[in-house]
Amino acid sequence: MWQTLTRVVLAGILSFAMTLPAWAEGTVARAQFSTDVVDREPVDDIGSTVKVEYGEIQRVYFFTDLRDMSGSQVVHRWKLDGEDQADVGFDIGGDRWRVWSSKRLMPGFDGKWSVEVVQDGQVVETRTFDYVDEY
């Protein structure tokens, strides 16, 4: 009796482990906003606030260093005040994969910006910054 019960429990655990989605294994090693990406690395970290410069278009880059997500689909989902603005998708081709996307910010786009890192349909990381008008 105990052997049968043990086998059923082990079979259930094994079937659950085999059906875990790919996102359960990967990590976002780094995620940051920058003014540019050169040689697959961000040139700076703009922090949590970007000031509106009237008459200027500012490009903000979102960089992520992804680990153990090979074979996954990852999306950078840009949002302004909680509303979707753009989805930029990436097919992850290795165990360490660096990807970035960017958004052109103009006057009038002020508010709370966020980018969600979505792996195979699941949000695995979120970063935010405020685009503020101080004039």
LUMKEVO-430060 format. One record per residue (C-alpha): x, y, z; residue in one letter. Coordinates in steps of 0.05 Angstrom, whole numbers, plus 5000, padded with zeros to 4 digits. Layout:
BEGIN
+------+------+------+------+
!   px !   py !   pz ! rest !
+------+------+------+------+
!    X !    Y !    Z !    A !
...
+------+------+------+------+
//
This chain:
BEGIN
+------+------+------+------+
!   px !   py !   pz ! rest !
+------+------+------+------+
! 5000 ! 5000 ! 5000 !    M !
! 5055 ! 5050 ! 5020 !    W !
! 5095 ! 5033 ! 4958 !    Q !
! 5036 ! 5048 ! 4913 !    T !
! 5022 ! 5114 ! 4949 !    L !
! 5096 ! 5133 ! 4945 !    T !
! 5097 ! 5118 ! 4870 !    R !
! 5035 ! 5161 ! 4858 !    V !
! 5064 ! 5219 ! 4897 !    V !
! 5132 ! 5214 ! 4862 !    L !
! 5098 ! 5210 ! 4794 !    A !
! 5058 ! 5273 ! 4810 !    G !
! 5120 ! 5311 ! 4833 !    I !
! 5159 ! 5290 ! 4770 !    L !
! 5102 ! 5309 ! 4723 !    S !
! 5096 ! 5377 ! 4756 !    F !
! 5172 ! 5389 ! 4751 !    A !
! 5172 ! 5370 ! 4678 !    M !
! 5116 ! 5419 ! 4662 !    T !
! 5148 ! 5480 ! 4695 !    L !
! 5150 ! 5536 ! 4645 !    P !
! 5218 ! 5562 ! 4620 !    A !
! 5209 ! 5628 ! 4658 !    W !
! 5215 ! 5591 ! 4724 !    A !
! 5289 ! 5580 ! 4710 !    E !
! 5314 ! 5646 ! 4681 !    G !
! 5336 ! 5710 ! 4716 !    T !
! 5346 ! 5783 ! 4699 !    V !
! 5417 ! 5795 ! 4722 !    A !
! 5415 ! 5869 ! 4706 !    R !
! 5362 ! 5919 ! 4684 !    A !
! 5372 ! 5994 ! 4677 !    Q !
! 5354 ! 6056 ! 4639 !    F !
! 5409 ! 6091 ! 4600 !    S !
! 5420 ! 6147 ! 4550 !    T !
! 5453 ! 6097 ! 4501 !    D !
! 5479 ! 6026 ! 4493 !    V !
! 5548 ! 6016 ! 4461 !    V !
! 5581 ! 5949 ! 4449 !    D !
! 5522 ! 5914 ! 4483 !    R !
! 5531 ! 5953 ! 4548 !    E !
! 5494 ! 6014 ! 4576 !    P !
! 5537 ! 6077 ! 4577 !    V !
! 5506 ! 6104 ! 4641 !    D !
! 5449 ! 6095 ! 4690 !    D !
! 5399 ! 6153 ! 4686 !    I !
! 5367 ! 6136 ! 4752 !    G !
! 5295 ! 6145 ! 4770 !    S !
! 5281 ! 6215 ! 4742 !    T !
! 5288 ! 6244 ! 4672 !    V !
! 5273 ! 6318 ! 4661 !    K !
! 5233 ! 6343 ! 4602 !    V !
! 5275 ! 6387 ! 4556 !    E !
! 5227 ! 6428 ! 4514 !    Y !
! 5239 ! 6426 ! 4440 !    G !
! 5282 ! 6364 ! 4449 !    E !
! 5268 ! 6292 ! 4436 !    I !
! 5301 ! 6248 ! 4487 !    Q !
! 5314 ! 6174 ! 4475 !    R !
! 5315 ! 6129 ! 4536 !    V !
! 5343 ! 6059 ! 4530 !    Y !
! 5323 ! 6000 ! 4573 !    F !
! 5378 ! 5948 ! 4578 !    F !
! 5371 ! 5877 ! 4606 !    T !
! 5423 ! 5823 ! 4618 !    D !
! 5384 ! 5758 ! 4617 !    L !
! 5410 ! 5691 ! 4643 !    R !
! 5386 ! 5620 ! 4631 !    D !
! 5328 ! 5640 ! 4586 !    M !
! 5353 ! 5608 ! 4521 !    S !
! 5295 ! 5589 ! 4476 !    G !
! 5247 ! 5638 ! 4509 !    S !
! 5209 ! 5697 ! 4480 !    Q !
! 5221 ! 5761 ! 4521 !    V !
! 5185 ! 5827 ! 4513 !    V !
! 5201 ! 5896 ! 4538 !    H !
! 5132 ! 5926 ! 4551 !    R !
! 5137 ! 6002 ! 4556 !    W !
! 5081 ! 6036 ! 4596 !    K !
! 5063 ! 6107 ! 4612 !    L !
! 5021 ! 6117 ! 4675 !    D !
! 5000 ! 6043 ! 4670 !    G !
! 4979 ! 6046 ! 4597 !    E !
! 5014 ! 6003 ! 4546 !    D !
! 5056 ! 6044 ! 4496 !    Q !
! 5099 ! 5993 ! 4460 !    A !
! 5120 ! 5920 ! 4462 !    D !
! 5189 ! 5902 ! 4436 !    V !
! 5201 ! 5827 ! 4429 !    G !
! 5265 ! 5786 ! 4430 !    F !
! 5280 ! 5713 ! 4417 !    D !
! 5332 ! 5692 ! 4468 !    I !
! 5387 ! 5651 ! 4435 !    G !
! 5435 ! 5636 ! 4491 !    G !
! 5444 ! 5626 ! 4566 !    D !
! 5469 ! 5698 ! 4572 !    R !
! 5433 ! 5746 ! 4527 !    W !
! 5436 ! 5822 ! 4530 !    R !
! 5379 ! 5860 ! 4498 !    V !
! 5355 ! 5932 ! 4497 !    W !
! 5299 ! 5974 ! 4470 !    S !
! 5287 ! 6048 ! 4469 !    S !
! 5232 ! 6099 ! 4471 !    K !
! 5233 ! 6169 ! 4443 !    R !
! 5205 ! 6216 ! 4496 !    L !
! 5178 ! 6284 ! 4476 !    M !
! 5149 ! 6341 ! 4515 !    P !
! 5079 ! 6320 ! 4535 !    G !
! 5100 ! 6248 ! 4550 !    F !
! 5113 ! 6266 ! 4623 !    D !
! 5090 ! 6218 ! 4676 !    G !
! 5111 ! 6152 ! 4707 !    K !
! 5143 ! 6106 ! 4656 !    W !
! 5155 ! 6032 ! 4668 !    S !
! 5183 ! 5975 ! 4629 !    V !
! 5162 ! 5904 ! 4645 !    E !
! 5206 ! 5846 ! 4625 !    V !
! 5157 ! 5793 ! 4603 !    V !
! 5183 ! 5722 ! 4592 !    Q !
! 5137 ! 5673 ! 4557 !    D !
! 5076 ! 5714 ! 4579 !    G !
! 5098 ! 5724 ! 4652 !    Q !
! 5124 ! 5790 ! 4681 !    V !
! 5191 ! 5773 ! 4713 !    V !
! 5219 ! 5844 ! 4726 !    E !
! 5195 ! 5916 ! 4725 !    T !
! 5234 ! 5981 ! 4727 !    R !
! 5206 ! 6052 ! 4730 !    T !
! 5227 ! 6124 ! 4721 !    F !
! 5191 ! 6191 ! 4724 !    D !
! 5193 ! 6237 ! 4663 !    Y !
! 5182 ! 6304 ! 4696 !    V !
! 5168 ! 6374 ! 4672 !    D !
! 5204 ! 6423 ! 4718 !    E !
! 5196 ! 6485 ! 4675 !    Y !
+------+------+------+------+
//
